[in-house]
Amino acid sequence: MVRTTPDASASPEPVPCPEAEHPSAPGKVRRVGRVRLPLGLHHAPWATLYRLPDGRLAWIVHLWEVDGPVRRWVPTSTIRRFCVINRFPAILREVDRLEALGVRRDAPR
């Protein structure tokens, strides 16, 4: 089962900038959604997709380094490849859905 959360999550999460929680403000970083990546037996960090003010999409993942988690930018291609190699079709579908949602929100109205 894939666990995902909608735009406004009840759980607190660090975001690239404080304005990310105010999606109505133009020109701000906006969280599109997130999905869990099962990297290890007891390590499944959130991969969070953000839409930047210039329209680009950015995935941020908290990866464990020597003594704690570190925020890293990860390209969509890497997340997709991880899902294909490890046979996680449900997570791959969710990544594709979030990517399409982020692109659609960026389209002019």
C-alpha distances in whole Angstrom, upper triangle without the diagonal:
4,6,10,13,16,19,21,19,20,19,22,22,25,25,28,30,31,31,28,27,30,28,31,34,35,35,32,29,26,22,20,17,14,11,10,12,11,15,16,16,16,16,13,15,15,16,18,19,23,26,29,32,33,30,29,25,24,21,22,20,21,22,23,27,30,30,27,24,26,25,25,25,23,23,21,22,21,18,17,19,17,14,16,18,15,13,10,11,8,9,12,12,11,14,16,16,17,19,21,21,23,25,26,26,29,31,34,34
4,6,10,13,16,18,16,18,17,20,19,22,22,24,27,28,28,24,24,26,25,28,30,31,31,28,25,22,19,16,13,11,7,7,9,10,14,15,16,16,15,11,13,11,12,14,16,19,22,25,28,30,27,25,21,20,17,18,16,18,19,21,25,28,28,25,22,23,22,22,21,20,20,18,19,18,15,15,17,15,12,15,17,14,13,9,10,6,6,10,10,8,11,13,13,13,16,18,17,19,22,22,23,25,27,31,31
4,7,10,14,15,12,14,13,16,16,19,19,22,24,25,25,21,21,23,22,26,28,29,29,26,23,20,16,15,11,9,6,6,10,11,14,16,16,15,14,11,11,10,11,12,14,18,21,24,27,29,26,24,21,20,17,17,15,16,18,20,24,27,26,23,20,22,20,21,21,19,20,18,20,20,16,17,19,17,15,18,20,17,16,13,13,10,9,12,12,9,12,15,13,13,16,18,17,18,21,22,22,25,27,30,31
4,7,10,11,10,12,12,14,14,17,17,19,22,22,22,18,17,20,19,22,24,25,25,23,20,16,13,11,7,6,5,7,10,13,16,18,19,18,16,12,12,9,10,10,12,14,17,21,23,25,23,21,18,17,14,15,14,16,18,21,24,28,27,24,20,21,19,19,19,18,19,17,19,19,15,16,19,17,15,19,21,19,18,14,14,11,9,12,12,8,10,13,11,10,14,15,14,15,18,19,19,21,23,27,27
4,7,8,6,9,9,12,12,15,15,18,19,19,19,16,14,17,16,19,21,23,23,20,18,14,11,10,6,6,7,10,13,16,19,21,22,20,18,15,13,10,11,10,11,13,16,19,22,24,21,21,17,17,15,15,15,16,19,22,25,29,28,24,21,21,19,20,19,19,20,18,21,21,18,19,22,20,19,22,24,22,22,18,18,15,13,15,14,11,12,15,13,11,14,16,13,14,18,18,17,20,22,25,25
4,6,6,9,11,13,13,16,15,18,19,18,17,14,13,14,13,16,18,20,21,18,16,12,9,8,6,8,10,13,16,19,22,24,25,24,22,18,16,13,13,11,11,13,14,18,20,22,20,20,17,17,15,16,17,19,22,25,28,31,30,27,23,23,21,21,20,20,21,19,22,22,19,20,24,23,21,24,26,25,24,20,20,16,15,17,15,12,13,15,12,10,13,14,11,12,16,16,14,17,20,22,22
4,6,10,11,12,12,14,13,15,16,15,14,10,9,11,9,12,15,16,17,14,12,9,6,6,5,8,12,15,18,21,23,26,27,25,23,20,17,14,13,10,10,10,12,15,16,19,17,17,15,15,14,15,17,18,22,25,28,31,30,26,23,22,19,20,19,20,20,19,22,23,20,21,25,24,22,25,28,27,26,23,22,19,17,19,17,14,14,16,13,10,13,14,11,11,15,14,12,15,18,20,20
4,7,9,10,11,13,12,15,15,14,13,10,8,10,10,12,15,17,18,15,14,10,8,9,9,11,14,16,20,22,25,27,28,26,24,20,18,15,15,12,13,13,14,17,18,21,20,20,18,18,17,17,18,19,23,25,28,31,30,26,23,23,20,22,21,22,23,22,25,25,23,24,28,26,25,28,31,29,29,25,25,22,20,22,21,17,17,19,17,14,17,18,15,14,18,18,15,18,21,23,22
4,5,7,9,12,12,15,16,15,15,12,10,13,13,16,18,20,21,18,15,13,10,11,9,10,12,14,17,20,22,24,25,22,20,17,15,12,14,11,13,14,16,18,21,23,22,22,19,18,17,16,16,17,20,23,26,29,27,23,20,21,19,20,20,21,23,22,25,25,22,23,27,25,24,27,29,27,27,24,24,21,19,21,20,16,17,20,17,15,18,19,16,16,20,20,18,21,24,26,26
4,6,9,13,14,18,18,16,17,14,12,14,15,18,20,23,24,20,18,16,13,14,13,13,15,16,19,21,24,25,25,23,21,19,17,14,16,14,17,17,20,22,24,27,25,25,22,21,20,18,19,18,22,24,27,29,27,24,21,22,20,23,23,24,26,25,28,28,25,27,30,28,26,30,32,29,30,26,26,23,21,24,23,20,21,23,21,18,22,23,20,20,24,24,22,24,27,29,29
4,6,10,12,16,17,15,17,14,12,16,17,20,22,24,24,21,18,16,13,15,13,12,13,14,17,19,21,22,22,20,18,16,14,12,14,13,16,16,19,21,24,27,25,25,22,20,18,16,16,15,19,20,23,26,24,20,17,19,17,20,21,22,24,24,27,26,23,25,28,26,25,29,30,28,28,25,26,23,20,23,23,20,20,23,21,19,22,24,21,21,25,25,23,25,28,31,31
4,7,9,13,13,12,14,12,11,14,16,19,20,22,22,19,16,15,13,15,13,13,15,15,18,20,22,23,24,21,19,17,14,12,14,13,15,15,18,20,22,25,24,24,21,19,17,15,15,14,18,19,22,24,22,18,16,17,15,18,19,21,23,24,27,26,23,26,28,26,26,30,31,29,30,26,28,25,22,25,25,21,21,24,23,20,22,24,22,21,25,25,23,25,28,30,31
4,6,10,11,11,13,11,10,14,15,19,19,21,21,17,14,13,11,13,12,11,13,13,16,18,19,21,22,19,17,15,12,10,11,10,12,13,16,17,20,22,22,21,18,16,14,11,11,11,14,16,19,21,20,16,13,13,11,14,15,17,20,20,24,22,20,23,25,23,23,27,28,26,28,24,26,23,20,22,23,20,19,22,21,18,20,23,20,19,22,24,22,23,27,29,30
4,7,8,9,11,10,10,14,16,19,19,20,19,15,13,13,11,14,13,13,15,16,17,20,20,22,24,21,18,17,13,11,12,10,13,12,15,15,18,21,20,19,17,14,13,10,11,10,14,16,17,20,18,15,12,11,9,12,14,16,19,20,23,22,20,23,26,24,24,28,29,28,29,26,28,25,22,24,25,21,20,23,23,19,20,23,21,19,22,24,22,23,26,28,30
4,5,7,9,7,8,12,13,16,16,17,15,12,9,9,8,12,12,12,15,16,18,21,21,24,26,23,20,18,14,12,12,9,10,9,12,12,14,17,17,16,14,12,11,9,11,11,15,17,19,22,21,17,14,13,10,12,12,15,17,18,22,21,19,22,25,23,24,27,29,28,29,26,27,25,22,23,24,20,19,21,21,17,18,21,19,16,19,21,19,19,23,25,26
4,7,9,7,10,13,14,17,15,16,14,10,8,9,10,13,14,14,17,18,19,23,23,25,28,25,22,20,16,14,13,11,11,9,11,10,12,14,15,14,13,10,11,9,12,12,15,18,19,22,21,18,15,13,10,11,11,14,16,18,21,20,19,22,25,24,25,28,29,29,30,27,28,27,23,24,25,22,20,22,22,18,18,21,19,16,19,21,19,18,22,24,26
4,6,6,9,10,12,15,13,14,12,9,7,9,11,14,16,17,20,21,23,26,26,29,31,28,25,23,20,17,17,14,14,11,12,10,12,15,16,15,15,13,14,13,15,16,19,21,22,25,24,21,18,16,13,15,14,18,19,21,24,24,23,26,28,27,28,31,33,32,33,31,31,30,26,27,28,24,22,25,24,20,20,23,21,18,20,22,19,19,23,24,25
4,5,7,8,11,13,12,14,13,9,9,10,11,15,16,18,21,23,25,28,28,30,32,30,27,25,21,19,18,15,16,13,14,13,13,17,18,18,17,16,17,15,18,18,21,23,25,27,26,23,20,18,16,18,18,21,22,24,27,27,25,28,31,30,30,34,35,34,35,32,33,31,28,29,29,26,24,26,25,21,22,24,22,19,22,23,20,20,24,25,26
4,5,6,8,10,8,10,9,6,6,8,10,14,16,18,21,23,25,29,29,32,34,32,29,26,23,20,19,16,15,12,12,11,11,14,15,16,16,16,17,16,19,20,23,26,27,30,29,26,23,21,18,19,19,21,22,23,27,27,26,28,31,30,31,34,35,35,36,33,33,31,28,28,28,25,24,25,24,20,21,22,20,17,20,20,17,17,20,21,22
4,6,7,10,9,11,10,6,5,5,6,10,12,14,17,20,22,25,26,29,31,29,26,23,20,16,16,12,11,8,9,9,10,14,14,14,13,13,14,13,16,17,21,24,25,28,27,24,21,19,16,17,16,18,20,20,24,24,22,25,27,27,27,30,32,31,32,29,29,27,24,25,25,21,20,21,20,16,17,19,16,14,17,18,15,15,19,20,21
4,6,9,9,12,12,9,8,7,7,11,12,14,18,20,23,26,27,30,31,29,26,23,20,17,17,13,13,11,12,13,13,17,17,17,16,16,16,15,18,19,22,25,27,30,29,25,22,21,18,20,19,21,22,22,26,26,24,26,29,29,28,32,33,33,33,30,30,27,24,26,25,22,21,23,21,17,19,20,17,15,19,19,16,17,20,21,22
4,6,6,9,10,8,8,7,9,12,14,17,20,23,26,29,30,33,35,32,30,27,24,20,20,16,15,13,12,13,12,16,16,18,17,17,18,18,21,22,26,29,31,34,32,29,26,24,21,22,21,23,24,24,28,28,26,28,32,31,31,34,36,35,35,32,32,29,27,28,27,23,23,24,22,19,20,21,17,16,18,18,15,16,19,19,19
4,6,8,9,7,8,6,8,10,12,16,19,22,25,28,30,33,35,33,30,27,24,20,19,15,14,11,10,11,11,14,13,15,15,16,17,18,21,22,26,29,31,34,33,30,26,25,22,22,21,22,23,22,26,27,25,26,30,30,29,32,34,34,34,30,30,27,25,25,24,21,20,21,19,16,17,17,14,12,15,15,11,12,15,16,16
4,6,9,9,10,9,12,13,16,19,23,26,29,32,34,37,38,36,33,30,27,24,23,19,17,14,13,14,12,15,15,17,17,19,21,21,24,26,30,33,35,38,37,33,30,29,25,26,24,26,26,25,29,30,28,29,33,33,32,35,38,37,37,34,33,30,28,28,27,24,24,24,22,19,20,19,16,15,17,16,12,13,15,15,14
4,7,6,9,9,13,14,18,21,24,27,30,33,34,37,39,37,34,31,28,25,23,20,18,15,13,12,10,14,14,17,17,19,21,21,25,26,30,33,34,37,36,33,30,28,25,25,24,25,26,26,29,30,29,30,34,34,33,36,39,38,38,35,34,32,30,30,29,26,25,25,24,20,21,21,18,16,18,17,13,14,16,15,16
4,6,9,10,13,15,18,21,25,28,30,34,35,38,40,38,35,32,29,26,24,20,18,14,12,11,8,10,11,14,16,17,20,21,25,27,30,33,35,38,37,34,31,28,25,25,23,25,24,24,28,29,28,29,33,33,33,35,38,38,38,35,34,32,30,30,29,26,24,25,23,20,20,20,17,15,16,15,12,11,13,13,13
4,7,9,13,14,18,21,24,27,29,33,33,36,39,37,34,31,28,24,22,19,16,13,10,8,5,8,9,12,14,15,18,19,23,25,28,31,32,35,35,32,29,26,22,22,20,22,22,22,26,27,26,28,31,31,31,34,36,36,37,34,33,32,29,29,28,26,24,24,23,20,19,20,18,14,15,16,13,11,14,14,15
4,6,10,12,15,18,22,24,26,30,30,33,36,34,31,28,24,21,20,16,14,10,8,7,5,9,10,12,13,13,16,16,20,22,25,28,29,32,32,29,25,23,19,20,18,20,20,21,24,25,24,26,29,29,30,32,34,34,35,32,32,30,27,27,27,24,22,23,22,18,18,19,17,14,15,16,13,12,15,16,17
4,7,10,12,15,18,21,22,26,27,30,32,30,27,24,21,18,16,12,10,7,6,5,6,9,9,10,10,10,12,13,16,18,21,24,26,29,29,25,22,20,16,16,14,17,17,18,21,22,21,23,26,26,26,29,31,31,31,28,28,27,24,24,24,21,19,20,19,15,15,17,15,12,14,15,12,12,15,17,19
4,6,9,12,16,19,21,24,25,28,31,29,26,23,20,16,14,11,9,5,5,7,8,11,10,11,10,10,12,12,16,18,21,24,26,30,29,26,22,20,17,17,15,17,17,17,21,21,20,21,25,25,24,27,29,29,29,26,26,24,21,21,21,18,16,18,16,13,13,15,12,9,12,13,10,11,14,16,17
4,6,8,12,15,17,21,22,25,27,25,22,19,16,13,11,7,6,4,6,9,11,14,12,12,10,10,10,10,13,15,19,22,24,28,27,24,20,19,15,16,14,15,16,15,19,19,17,19,22,22,21,24,27,26,26,23,23,21,18,19,18,15,14,15,14,10,11,13,11,9,12,14,11,12,16,18,19
4,7,11,14,16,20,22,25,27,26,23,19,17,13,11,8,5,5,7,10,13,15,12,12,9,10,10,12,14,17,20,23,26,29,29,26,22,21,17,17,15,15,15,14,17,18,16,17,21,20,19,22,25,24,24,21,20,18,16,16,15,12,11,12,10,7,8,10,7,6,10,11,9,11,14,17,18
4,7,11,13,17,19,22,23,22,19,16,14,10,9,6,6,7,10,13,16,18,15,15,11,11,10,11,12,15,18,21,24,28,27,24,20,19,16,16,15,15,15,13,17,17,14,16,19,18,17,20,23,22,21,18,18,15,13,14,13,10,9,11,10,6,9,11,9,9,12,13,12,14,17,20,21
4,7,10,13,15,18,20,19,16,12,10,6,5,4,6,9,12,15,18,20,18,16,12,11,9,9,10,12,15,18,21,25,24,21,17,17,14,14,14,13,14,13,16,15,12,14,17,16,15,18,20,19,19,15,16,13,10,12,12,9,8,11,11,8,10,13,12,11,15,16,16,17,20,23,25
4,7,10,12,15,17,16,13,10,8,6,5,7,9,12,15,18,22,23,20,19,15,13,10,11,10,12,14,17,20,24,24,20,17,17,15,15,15,13,14,12,15,14,11,12,15,13,12,15,17,15,16,12,13,10,7,10,11,7,7,11,11,9,11,14,14,14,17,18,18,20,23,26,27
4,6,9,11,13,12,10,6,6,4,6,9,11,15,18,21,25,26,24,21,18,16,12,12,9,11,12,14,18,21,21,18,15,16,15,15,15,14,15,14,16,14,11,13,15,12,11,15,16,14,14,11,13,11,8,11,13,10,10,14,14,13,15,18,17,18,21,22,22,24,27,30,31
4,6,9,11,11,8,5,6,6,7,10,13,16,19,22,26,27,24,22,18,16,12,12,9,10,10,13,16,19,20,17,14,15,14,14,14,12,14,13,14,12,9,11,12,9,9,12,13,11,12,9,12,11,8,10,13,11,10,14,15,14,15,19,19,19,21,24,24,25,28,31,33
4,6,8,8,6,4,7,9,10,14,16,20,23,26,29,30,28,25,22,19,16,15,12,12,11,13,16,19,20,17,15,17,16,16,17,15,17,16,17,14,11,13,14,10,10,13,13,10,11,9,13,12,10,12,15,14,14,17,18,18,19,22,22,23,25,27,28,29,31,35,36
4,7,8,6,5,8,10,11,15,17,21,24,26,30,30,29,25,22,19,16,15,11,11,9,10,13,16,17,15,13,15,15,14,16,14,16,16,16,13,11,13,13,9,10,13,12,10,12,11,15,15,12,14,17,16,15,19,21,20,20,24,24,24,26,29,29,30,33,36,38
4,6,5,7,9,13,14,18,21,24,27,29,33,34,32,29,26,23,19,18,14,13,11,11,14,16,17,15,14,16,17,17,19,17,20,20,20,16,15,17,16,12,13,16,14,11,14,13,17,17,15,17,20,19,19,22,24,23,24,27,28,28,30,32,33,34,36,40,42
4,6,8,11,15,17,20,23,27,30,32,36,37,35,32,29,26,22,21,17,16,14,13,16,18,18,17,16,19,20,20,22,21,23,23,23,20,18,20,19,16,16,18,17,13,16,15,19,18,17,19,22,21,21,24,26,25,27,30,30,30,33,35,35,36,39,42,44
4,7,10,13,16,19,22,25,29,31,34,36,34,32,28,25,21,19,16,14,13,12,15,16,16,14,14,17,18,19,22,21,23,23,24,21,19,21,21,17,18,21,19,16,18,17,20,19,17,20,23,21,21,25,26,25,26,30,29,29,32,34,34,35,38,42,43
4,6,10,12,16,19,22,25,27,31,32,31,28,24,21,18,16,12,10,9,9,12,14,14,12,11,13,15,15,18,17,20,20,21,18,16,18,18,15,15,19,18,15,17,16,19,18,16,18,21,19,19,22,23,22,23,27,27,26,29,31,31,32,35,38,40
4,7,9,12,16,19,22,25,28,30,28,25,22,19,15,13,10,9,9,10,14,17,17,14,12,14,14,14,16,15,18,17,19,16,13,16,17,13,13,17,16,14,15,13,16,15,12,15,17,15,15,19,20,18,20,23,23,23,26,28,27,29,32,35,36
4,6,9,13,16,19,21,25,26,25,22,19,16,12,10,7,6,7,9,13,16,16,12,9,11,10,11,13,13,15,15,17,15,12,15,17,14,14,18,18,16,18,15,18,16,13,15,18,15,14,18,19,17,18,22,21,20,23,26,25,26,29,33,34
4,6,10,12,16,18,22,23,22,19,16,13,10,8,6,7,9,12,15,19,18,15,11,12,11,11,12,12,14,14,16,15,12,15,17,14,14,18,19,17,18,15,17,15,12,14,16,13,12,16,16,13,15,18,18,17,20,22,21,23,26,29,30
4,7,10,13,16,19,21,19,16,12,10,6,6,5,7,10,13,16,20,20,17,13,12,10,10,9,9,11,10,13,12,9,12,14,12,12,16,17,16,17,14,16,14,11,12,14,11,9,13,14,11,12,16,15,14,17,19,19,20,23,26,28
4,6,10,13,16,18,16,14,10,8,5,5,6,9,12,16,18,22,22,18,15,14,11,11,10,10,11,11,14,14,11,14,17,15,15,19,20,19,20,17,18,16,13,14,15,12,10,13,13,10,11,14,13,12,15,17,16,17,20,23,25
4,7,10,13,14,12,10,7,6,4,7,9,12,15,19,21,25,25,21,18,16,13,12,10,10,10,9,13,13,11,13,16,16,16,19,21,21,21,18,18,17,13,14,14,11,9,11,11,7,8,11,10,8,11,14,13,13,17,20,21
4,6,10,11,10,8,6,5,6,8,11,14,17,20,22,26,26,23,19,17,13,13,10,11,12,12,15,16,14,16,19,19,19,22,24,24,25,22,22,20,17,17,17,15,12,14,14,10,10,12,11,8,11,13,11,11,15,18,20
4,7,8,6,6,5,6,9,11,15,18,20,24,26,29,29,26,22,20,16,16,13,14,13,13,16,18,17,18,21,22,22,24,26,27,27,24,24,22,20,19,19,16,14,15,14,11,10,11,10,6,8,11,9,8,12,14,16
4,5,5,5,6,7,11,12,16,18,21,25,26,29,29,26,23,20,16,15,13,14,14,15,18,19,19,20,23,24,24,26,29,29,30,27,27,26,23,22,22,20,17,18,18,14,13,15,14,10,11,14,11,10,13,15,18
4,5,7,9,11,14,16,19,22,25,28,29,32,32,29,26,23,20,19,16,18,17,18,21,23,22,24,27,27,28,30,32,33,33,31,30,29,26,25,25,23,21,21,20,17,16,17,15,12,12,14,12,9,13,13,16
4,6,9,11,15,17,21,23,26,29,30,33,34,31,28,25,21,20,16,18,17,17,20,22,22,23,26,27,28,29,32,33,33,31,30,29,27,25,25,23,21,20,21,18,16,17,16,12,12,14,12,9,12,13,16
4,7,10,13,16,19,22,25,28,30,33,34,31,27,25,21,19,16,17,15,15,18,20,20,20,23,25,25,26,29,30,30,28,27,26,24,22,22,20,18,17,17,14,12,13,12,9,8,10,9,6,9,11,14
4,7,10,13,17,20,22,25,27,30,31,28,25,22,18,16,13,13,11,12,14,16,16,17,20,21,22,24,26,27,27,25,25,24,21,20,20,19,15,15,16,13,11,12,13,9,8,12,11,9,12,14,17
4,7,10,13,17,19,23,24,28,29,26,22,19,16,14,10,10,9,9,12,14,13,14,17,18,19,21,23,24,24,22,21,21,18,16,17,15,12,12,13,10,8,10,10,7,8,11,11,10,13,16,18
4,6,10,13,15,19,20,24,25,22,18,16,12,10,7,7,7,8,11,12,12,14,16,17,17,20,22,22,23,21,21,20,17,16,17,15,12,13,14,11,10,13,13,10,11,15,14,13,16,19,22
4,7,10,12,16,18,22,22,19,16,13,10,8,6,5,6,7,10,10,9,12,14,14,15,17,19,19,20,18,18,18,14,14,15,13,10,12,14,11,10,13,14,11,13,16,16,16,19,22,24
4,7,9,13,15,18,19,16,12,10,6,6,5,6,9,10,13,12,11,14,16,15,16,19,20,20,21,19,20,19,16,16,18,15,13,16,17,13,13,17,17,14,17,20,19,19,22,25,27
4,6,10,12,16,16,13,9,8,6,5,6,7,10,11,14,12,10,14,15,13,15,18,18,18,20,17,19,18,15,16,18,16,13,16,18,15,15,19,19,17,20,22,22,22,25,28,30
4,7,9,13,13,9,6,5,4,6,9,10,14,15,17,15,13,17,18,16,17,21,20,19,22,19,22,21,17,19,21,18,16,20,21,18,19,23,22,20,23,26,25,25,29,32,33
4,6,10,11,8,5,5,6,7,10,10,14,16,17,14,13,17,17,14,16,20,19,18,20,19,22,21,18,19,22,20,18,21,23,20,21,24,25,23,25,28,28,28,31,34,36
4,7,7,5,4,6,9,10,13,14,17,19,20,17,16,20,20,17,19,22,21,19,22,21,24,24,20,22,25,23,21,25,26,24,24,28,28,26,29,32,31,31,35,38,40
4,6,6,6,7,10,11,14,15,19,21,22,18,18,22,21,19,21,24,23,22,25,24,27,27,24,25,28,26,24,27,29,27,27,31,31,29,31,34,33,33,37,40,42
4,6,8,9,13,14,18,19,22,25,25,22,22,26,25,22,25,27,25,24,28,27,30,30,27,28,32,30,28,31,33,30,31,34,34,33,35,38,37,37,40,43,46
4,7,9,13,15,19,20,24,26,27,24,24,27,27,24,26,29,28,26,29,28,32,31,28,29,32,30,28,32,33,31,31,35,35,33,35,38,37,37,41,44,46
4,7,10,13,16,18,22,24,25,22,21,25,25,22,24,27,26,25,28,26,29,28,25,27,29,27,25,29,30,27,28,32,31,29,32,35,34,34,38,40,42
4,7,9,13,14,18,20,22,19,18,22,22,19,21,25,24,22,25,23,26,25,22,24,26,24,22,25,26,24,24,28,28,26,29,31,30,30,34,37,39
4,6,10,12,16,18,20,17,17,21,21,19,21,24,24,23,26,24,26,26,22,23,26,23,21,24,26,23,23,27,26,24,27,29,28,28,32,34,37
4,7,10,13,15,18,15,15,19,20,18,20,23,23,22,25,23,25,24,20,21,24,21,19,22,23,20,20,23,23,20,23,26,24,24,28,31,33
4,6,10,13,14,12,12,16,17,16,18,21,21,21,23,21,23,23,19,19,22,20,17,20,21,18,18,22,22,19,21,24,24,23,26,29,32
4,7,10,12,10,11,14,15,15,17,20,20,20,22,21,22,22,18,18,20,18,15,17,19,16,15,19,19,16,18,21,21,20,23,26,29
4,7,8,7,7,11,12,11,13,16,16,17,19,18,19,19,15,15,17,16,13,15,17,15,13,17,18,16,17,21,21,20,23,26,29
4,5,5,7,9,10,11,13,15,16,17,19,17,18,19,15,14,16,15,11,13,15,14,11,15,16,14,15,18,19,18,21,24,27
4,5,5,6,9,10,11,12,14,15,16,15,15,15,12,10,12,12,8,9,12,11,8,12,14,12,13,16,17,17,19,23,25
4,6,5,6,9,10,10,12,14,15,14,15,16,13,11,13,14,10,11,14,14,11,14,17,15,15,19,20,20,22,25,28
4,5,5,6,9,10,10,12,14,13,15,16,13,11,14,15,11,13,16,15,13,17,19,18,18,22,23,22,24,28,31
4,5,5,6,9,10,11,12,11,12,13,9,8,11,11,8,10,13,12,11,15,17,16,17,20,21,21,24,27,29
4,5,5,6,9,10,10,9,10,11,9,6,9,10,7,8,12,12,11,14,16,16,17,19,21,21,23,27,29
4,5,5,6,8,10,10,11,13,11,9,12,14,11,12,16,16,15,17,20,19,20,23,25,25,26,30,32
4,6,5,6,8,8,10,12,10,9,13,13,11,13,16,16,16,19,21,20,22,24,26,26,28,32,34
4,6,5,6,5,7,9,7,6,9,10,9,11,14,14,14,17,19,19,21,23,24,25,27,31,33
4,6,5,6,7,10,9,7,11,13,12,12,15,17,16,18,21,21,22,24,26,27,28,32,34
4,6,8,10,13,12,11,14,16,15,16,19,20,19,22,24,24,25,28,29,30,31,35,37
4,6,9,11,10,10,14,15,14,16,19,20,20,22,24,25,26,28,30,31,32,36,38
4,6,9,9,9,12,14,14,15,17,19,19,21,23,24,25,27,29,30,32,35,37
4,6,5,6,9,10,11,12,14,16,17,18,20,21,23,24,26,27,29,33,34
4,5,5,6,9,10,10,12,14,15,16,18,20,21,22,24,26,27,31,32
4,5,5,6,9,10,11,12,14,15,16,18,20,21,23,25,26,30,30
4,5,5,6,9,10,10,12,14,15,16,18,20,21,23,25,28,29
4,5,5,6,9,10,10,12,14,15,17,18,20,21,23,27,28
4,5,5,6,9,10,11,12,14,15,16,18,20,21,25,26
4,5,5,6,8,10,10,12,14,15,16,18,20,24,25
4,5,5,6,9,10,11,12,14,15,17,19,22,24
4,6,5,6,9,10,11,12,14,15,17,21,22
4,5,5,6,9,10,10,12,14,16,19,20
4,5,5,6,9,10,11,12,14,18,19
4,5,5,6,9,10,11,13,17,18
4,5,5,6,9,10,11,14,16
4,5,5,6,9,10,14,14
4,5,5,6,9,12,14
4,5,5,7,10,12
4,5,5,9,10
4,6,8,9
4,6,9
4,6
4
